[in-house]
């Protein structure tokens, strides 16, 4: 999957097979719901947001934060945010002896290795 980070920099990140299936299903459902959309199958325009608001625009960072909180609370997880997931991935990459610092930095979209090394 291609991700656009800060400064509109793009990078490719791997996506687990189960997540890819879920995304395909979501995109197919979205395509079927849209009226007169010109989407082809489950593909979307690279400039279009992956997740849309109910009004059809891009979701806001607050909506992402709120959604994480909404589903974390019933699971008994209070101290969590979207950035918690990113931090967890970074920590796991840093502890994996098979992943070098350059690979981890590239995956995370860090321009500087010292950012990843922290």
HELIX and SHEET records of a PDB file:
HELIX    1   1 UNK A    6  UNK A    8  5                                   3    
HELIX    2   2 UNK A   17  UNK A   33  1                                  17    
HELIX    3   3 UNK A   61  UNK A   73  1                                  13    
HELIX    4   4 UNK A   82  UNK A   95  1                                  14    
HELIX    5   5 UNK A  101  UNK A  108  1                                   8    
HELIX    6   6 UNK A  113  UNK A  117  1                                   5    
SHEET    1   A 2 UNK A   2  UNK A   4  0                                        
SHEET    2   A 2 UNK A  10  UNK A  12 -1                                        
END                                                                             
